[in-house]
Amino acid sequence: MAERRVVVLYGSQTGTAQDVAERVGREAKRRHFKTRVLSLDSYAIGELVNEPLVIFVCATTGQGDEPDNMKKFWRFLLRRNLPNDSLSELQFAVVGLGDSSYQKFNFIAKKLYRRLLQLGGQSIQPVGLADDQHDLGADAVIDPWLATLWEKVLSTYPLPLGLDIINSNICPPSRYEVQLLELDKGLDNPPTDHGINGIETPPSQSAPFQARLISNQRLTSTDHFQDVRLVKLDTSRSQISYIPGDVVMIQPHNSTESVNEFISHFSLNADQKIILRQTDPDAPLPLPCLVPQPCTIRHLVTHLLDINSVPRRYFFELLSHFAEDELQREKFQEFASAEGQQDLFSYCNRPRRTTLEVFQDFPTISSRIPLCYLLDLIPVIQPRAFSIASSLKTHPNEIHVLLAVVRYKTKLVKPREGLCSNWLARMHPNKEDIHIPIWVKSGTITFPKDGDHTPVIMVGPGTGVAPFRSYLQHRAAQDIGSNVLFFGCRNSEKDYLCHSEWCPLVAHGLLKVFTAFSRDQEDKIYVQDLMEGNSALLWEMMDSQKACFFIAGNAKQMPKDVTEALKNIIKMRGNLNETETEDYLKDMERSRRFQVETWS
């Protein structure tokens, strides 16, 4: 009989693909497979030729980019010198997580699937392409895809004699065991500070730099509906280096208020010290590096548990095991089922009900949940990425972030708040103990290099202007002009970000700015309208001067509208037909003269 083992490999940027991979791993174990779940870059790629069965779960980020935790694997797999039969013994399946509002929907999953076939791999079934835009989210594709997958897998790897699929009503063992320590006067180990400790390696997620908050300035008027901040961080002695287009990763914490609510709800001792140990050496999650050993309950809840996230399906599947009330147990099982996704969406996703609020809705269950299972129920707080809005040439020991504070109402009484943006917005720079864990990684936009005088056209409404602020500072320091910026917002007096900074650049002939204030007149005006009104200038810059064209901002509708306006300009000014226009834009994209960076 064929060896019954499976490896589940994931490429995940925000944790969603990892969540799916862990689900696949649990289902494999219920079918008695020896199972490992790993990120692609933590897997020894040389072992791939010896694996009988691998299931890949891959997200696509940015504009068709691979997640950070699969970059090394991706580079190796794309090497041209790999033999075409190198994976001929491998059976595989690929499911992708994407968002159809992006131009390169599920690009990485599609490309991975094709590459594995090129190397001789044998596909079990067609690639699954989950879409976050679906009413039921990615599960609308993942559920039927997995059902078909397990049918095909079990036809090749049947269950051993005498064994059945483990019933989902049986509670799985916890991934961690928690050891309670005697209360003492010892303190938590402080997070590593690269500057203070003199560490010379660049900061990373496993060892972030604790940046001091320099300033936290509101840029929008106080009567404007949206609070946008310019946050400045001190990176002195950090070994941090960056270029325009890079992003800063920020690891947020839960608020003191929500931490106190959580600890009170579970009747926990905030000062109780614990040690965490993994119970399964093949568990997908290593002990998180942000939690010292030992640590207090308060530190664990503050820094690790994402108690304000909207719970996913597995949360309710696991929660059902601790429900004594039959009706409650059935409701949780329904939420965890494919058939119950509409009800789950109405209860959790639409009103953005948090994990903490779900616990508060069912207080009798909370008392029955062992401490160790809280780490299975509640995901780890994920870092947030922000385009860097400053240049090292202008601010050599600083990183600036343009931050829109996320706060909105749903049918729930309490307003919904974005974890990271509100955590930062509440910080005051005059407090010496305020430090923000950060590290830097490459972004999806690549600007012309130092000293390159290539003309640049930038379209960045709202906080989309952040990477362009960085690049304009960078170019101004080198006295390089030929920069055109299209900026859009609602009102010239309320949310015209960085207005005072553009004036001297315009005065020195380094910048042309076109502004669209959509609500300052009866007819709404957007950046794409200004582009079409300046089509002669844009065509001259793109066609004769070979300018680069960049778009940055919210992913909803703006990038599509701006791209359509650009196509119209190319078609009209270049006197081209539809096919020639598409080819022209594709040529710009291939040469990196047309780039888009968007976020949801």
N, C-alpha and C positions, 0 to 999 in steps of 0.2 A: 504494500500500500504506500502511496506517495506520502512524504513527510508532512504532517499537519502543523505547519507553522506559517505565520503571516507577519509581515512588517508593514506598519502603517506610517507613512512619512508625510509630513506636512510642511508647507510654506505658508506662514501666517504673519500678518503685519499687526493686526489689532486683537488677535485672539480668537476670532470667529472660526477660522480654518482649523486651529488647534482644537477648538471645542468639538468640531465635527470629527476630527481625527480620533479624539478620545472616545467619542460615541462609537465609531467603527471598531475601535479596540475593545470596548466593552462587549459589543455584539459578537466579535470574534471569540472572546473568552467564553461567552455563553454557549458557543458552539464547539468548545473544547480545543481551540487552537492555541498553541504556544504563541504568544503575542507580544510584540514590542511596538511601542508608539514613540516616535522620535521626530524632532525637527530635521529637515533635510541636511542642514549643515552640521548637526551633531551625529549624523550617521556616517560610518566608515564606508565611503562610496565604493571601495574596492570589493566589499562584500556583496555588491549587487549582482555580480555574475553567479553567485552561489545561492541566491534566494529563489525559492520555488514560486513565491507569491508575494507581491507588493501592491499595496493600495496607496495611491498618491492623492492627497487633498491639498489643493493649491489655490491661494487667493491671487488676484491680480491687483496691483496697487498703481496709483498714479495713472500715467498714460501708457499702460501695457508693460509695467515694470514688475519684476519678481520681488517678493518680500525679502527683507534683510536676512532672515534666517534660512534662505536657500540660495544665496548669491554664490557661495563657493561651489556648491553642488551644480548649480546652473552653468557656471563657467566651465566646469570639467565636462559636463554632459554635452556641451556644444563644441567641444574640441573636434577639429576636422580629422585628426589622425586616429579616431576610434574606429575599430573594425566594424563593418556593417553587420557582422554576426555575433558581436560581443555579448549581446543579451538574449541570445537565441534560446536559452533555457528558462528565461523569465516569463512568468505569467503576471500580467499587471492589469490594473484598472485605474482610471483617473477621473476624479470629480473636481470641478473648478468652482470657485466662489467669485462672483463678479457683480457688476452693476451696469445694467444696460443703458444708463444715462451717460456712460463713458463711451468714447468712440471705439476703444479697443477692449470690447466686452470679453472677459474671460480669456484674454490673449495668452496668458502664461499656461493655463491648462491645455488650450488647443495646441500650443507649440510643444509642450512637454509630451503630449499624446503622440504627435507626429514624430518627434525625435526618438521616442522609445520604439516606435514601429520601424524607423530607419535603422536602428541598431539591432533589429531582429527580435525585439520583444513581442510576445503574443498577447494581444488584448483580449480580455475576458468579455468585455462589452463596450459599446461606444462611450465616448467621453461624456460625462454629465456636466451640464452647464447651468449652475444655479444662479438665479437672478435676485438680487436684493430688492429690486423694484417691484417684484410680485407682491400681491396683497398678503400672501402667506409667507413672504420672505423666501430664503434659500430652501427651506424645507419642502416647498412645493415641488422641487426637482429632486432633492436629496432622498426623500422618503421612497418614492417609487424606484429610484435608481438603486438604492440599497436593497430593496426587496428583491429586485431582479438579480443583483449581484450575489446575494447569499444563495439563491436558488442554483445559480450556475456554479458557485464555489462548492456547494455541497454535492453537486453531481460529480465533480472531480475528486473532492476530498470528503467522502461520506463520513458520517459520525461513526466512531468506534463502536463495536458491538457492545450492547448493554447500556449505552449512554444515550441520553436524550438532550435536546437543547435545554439549558438551565432556564427554568421559569423566571420571567421578569418580576414575578412577585417575591422572589427571594432577594433580600437586601444584600448588595455586594459589600465586601469588606472595605473599610476605610483605607485611603491611601496613606494616611499618617496615623501614628500613635502620638499621644500627647502625654508627656511626663510632667506632673506638677512638682515644683520644688518648694522647699520650705521658704517662707517669707524671710527675707534678710534686707539689709540696708544697701546691697549692691545696686548699681545702676545698669541700664542697658548699655551695651557697647555702642558708642556713637558711630554714625555712618562715616566712612572714610572721606576725608577731605584731602584731595590731591595736593592743593597748594600748601596747606599747613604741614602735611606729612612729607612733603618733598618728593612724592612719587612722580616719576618722569614719563610714565606711559600716559597716552591720551585717555581721558575719561570714557567710560562705556556704561552700558546698562548694568553690568555686574559691579561696577565701581564708578558711580556718577560723581561729578564735582559738585560740591555744595556752594553754589553761587550766592553772593550777597546781593540783596535787592538794593539798587541805587535809587530808583524812583518808580513811581506808579501813577502816571498822569492820565486823567481822562481827557480825550481829544474831542469828543462830541459834546454839544451843549447839554446842560443839566436837564433841559426840558425835552430833549430828544428821546425817542422811545428806546434807542439802542445805546448802550454804554460801551464805547470802544476805548481801550487803554493803550498807551505806549509804555511798556514795561522795560526797564533797563537793568541789566544784570552785570555784576562785576566778575570778570573771569581772570583777574590777576592771579598769577602763579598756578594756572590750571593746566598748562600745556595744550589748551584748546586753540586750534587754528581752523579757519573756515574761509570759504570764498563765496561771492554772491551766488545765490541759488541753493546753498546748503540749508538744512533745517536743524533746528535745535529740538532735542527731545527733552520733555519735562515730565518728571515723575511726581504726580500730585498726591496729596494726602486727603483723607476724609476730614471733614470739619469736626471741631470739638463737640459741637451740638449733636451731630448725628452719631458720633462715637459714644457719647454719654447715653443717648437714647438706646443704642444697641446694647451696651453693657447693662443698663438698667433693665431692659426687656428680658434679657437672659439671666438676670440676677448673678452676673459674674463679678468677681473681685478684680478690679482694674489693675491692682498692684501685684496680682498673683504671677509669679514667674513660671515659665514653662520651657520645655525642650521639645522640639519636633523631630520625629524620625520617620522616614519613609518605611512603609511596611512591605512594599513590593519593589525589588531592585529594578524591575522593568517598567515601573510607573512612568507615565509620560512627563510628569512635572518634577523636576529636581527641587530640592528645598530652596525656596526663593531667596535670592542673595540679599534682598533688602531687609531681611529679618535676622537680627543677630541671634546667636545661640549662647545662653538662654535669652528670652525676651519676656516682657510683661504682656498680659492680655491687652492692655491699652495700646501698646506698641503694635501688636499684631493687628488689631482692628483698625488702628489709625493708618498704618503704612501698607498693609497687605490686602485685607478683605474689601472687595468692591461692593460694599453694602448698599450703595446708591445706584447700582446698575439694575437694568430691567432683567428679571430672571428669564432664563431660557427653558426649553422643554425638560431637560434632564433634571433641573432643579425640582420640578414637580414630581417627576418619576421617583427621585430619591426621597422627596418629602413624604410621598404616599406611604413609605415603609414605617413612618413614625406616627401615622394617624391612627388613633383608636376608634374614632367615629367613622362608621362605615360610609356615610354619605360624603364626608370629607375625603376619605381615601378614594372613593369612586370619582369624585370631582378632580382630584389631582391626577389620577390615572387618565382621565379624559383629556386634561390639559397636555399630558405627555404623549397622547396618541395622535396619529395623523388626522383622524376624524375630528379631533377637538381643537384644531389650530385656529379656527375662526373665533371660538369662545375664548381661547387663550389670548388672541390678538385684542379682543374687546376688553378683557380684564387687565392685561398687562401692557401690551405694546401701544395701543391707541392712547390711553391716558398716561403712559410712561410711569406706571406704578413700580416702585423700587423694591428690591429684595427685602429691605428693612420693613417697608410698609406691608408686604405680604406676610411676613412673620407677625407683625402687629395685628393683621386681620385674623390670624389664627393663633391666639396666645396659648391655647391649651397644648398645641403641638410643640411649641418652642421648649417647654419644660422637659420634653421627652427626647430631645436631640442631644446626643453626646457631643462634647466639645470637639472631638476629633472629626466629626462629620461636618462641622461648619466649614472646614477647609475643602470638603468635597462639594458642598452645596453652593458656596459663594466663590466666584471667580477672583483671580488676582487683579488688583488695580493695574491697568495698562498705561504705559507712558503715552503722552500726547505729543504730536509733531507740529511745529510751527515754523513757517518760513522765516529765516533770519532777516530782519529789516534794517540791518546796519552793516557797515563795511569796516574791516580791520584797519584799512588805510586811514579812515577818519576817526574811528574809535578803537584803538589797538587793544584795550583790555576790557571790552564790553561786548555784550550781545543784546540787541534790541528786539522786542517782539511786539507786533500789532495784534491786539487781543480783543475780539468781540465777546463780551460777557453774555453767556447763554442763560437766559431766564425767560420763562413763558408760562402761560396758564393752560391747564387742561380742565377736564370736569372735576378733578380732585381739588380740594380746598387749598392745599399747599402748593405754591408755584413750583414748577420744575426748574432745576438749576443744573447747568453743566458743571461737573465736578472740578475740572482743572481751572476753567475760566473764573469761577466764583472763588475758588481757593486763592488764586493769584490776586483777584480784585480786592479781596479783604485784607491783603497784606499792607503793612505800613513800613516804609523804609527807615523810619527813625528807631525801629526796634532792632537792636544789635543781634538778637538770637534768630532773626529770620534768614534762613538759608534755603535755597531751592535746588534740588538734585537735577543736574542737567548733563547732557553729552550731545555731541554733534554728529550728524551723518550727512551723506551726500543727498542732495535733492534730485528732483526729476528735470529741473531746468538747467541747461548748460549755456552760459553766456559766452560771448567772444572773450578771448583771454586778454591778459594784461597787455596794454599797448596797442591792441587791435582797434582800428578806427572804423570798423564796419558799422554802418548806420543801424540803429535799433528802434523798432516800433514796439511799444508796450501797451497792452490793454489790461488795466487792473482796477475794476470797480471795488469800492469798499476796502476791506482788509486785503483784497487781492493785490493791492499796491505794495505790500510788504517786500517781496523779493526785488521789486523795481526800485524801491527806496534804497535797498542795499547796493544795487548795481549803479544807480545814479550817483550815490556817494563815492563809490569806487571809481567811476569814470571822472567825476568832477575833480577828485584828487589828482588825476593825471591830465586834467584840462582837455578831456576828449568830449567833443560835442556830437552832433548828428543823432540826438536822442529825441524821440517823440513819445509822449505819454498821453493816453486816453484814460481819463478817470471819470467814474460815475458815482453819484450818491443821490440822496433825496433833495437836500437843501444846501445852498451855498453857505448859509450862516450856521448850519447845525452839524453837518457831518462831512465837511470838506477836509479830509484828513491830510495833514502835512502841508497845508496850503502855504504857510510861511516859509517852508523849506524850499518850495519850488521857485519862489520869487527871485532870489539871487541867482539861481541857475539860469532862469529865463533872461534876467538882466545881462548876464555875461555871455549870452548866446549859446549856452551849452544844452538848452532844453526848450522844446515847444510843448505846451500843455493844452489839451482840448478837454473841456469839462462838460459833462452832461448832468444837469441837476433836474432829476425827473419830476419833482413836485413843485418847482418854482414857477411853473406856468400851467395853463389849463391843459395843454397837450403834453403828454409825457415824452421826454426826450431821453434816449439811452445812448450808450457808447457806440452801438452799431449804427445809429442814425448819424452821429458825428463822423464816423468813418466814411460813410457813403457821401457825406457832404464835403469830404476832403479826399475824394478818391484819386484826383490827379496827383496830389502830393504822395499818397501811399504807393500808387503804381510807379511813379518815378523812382521812389526809394527802393522798392522791391525789384523792379525789372532792370533799371539802369545801374543802380548803386548796390544791388544785391544785399539789401537790408535783411536783417533777421526780424521775425515777427513773433512776439510772445503774448500769451494769454494766461492770466492767473485770476482765480477767484472761485466763487461758489459753483458747484457742479450742476445745479438744477437746470437752468435754461440759458444763462448768459453765454457759456462757451459755444453752444450750438448756434445761437443767434449771431455771435461775432464771427464765427467761422463761415456762416452763410453770407454775411455781409462781405467778408473777404473774398469769397468765391464770386460774388456778384461784381466786385471791383475788378478782379482778375479777368472775368469773362467780358465785361463791358469795355474796360480800358485796353485789354489785350486783343480785343476783337476775336475771341476764342469761342468754340462751341463747348457743349457740356463735357464731352470726353477730354478735350484739350485742357479745359479748366481743372478737372480732377487730376489729370497728369501733372499739370503745373504745380498744384498744391502738394501732390505726393512727392515730386522732386524736391520741393522746399523742405518737406518733412524728412526725407531721406538724408538730406545734407544738413539737418538740424537747424535750418533757417526758419522753420515753423515748429514751435513747441507750445505745449499746453500743460499747465499745472492747476488742477482743480481739487476741491475737497467738498465732502458732503456736509 
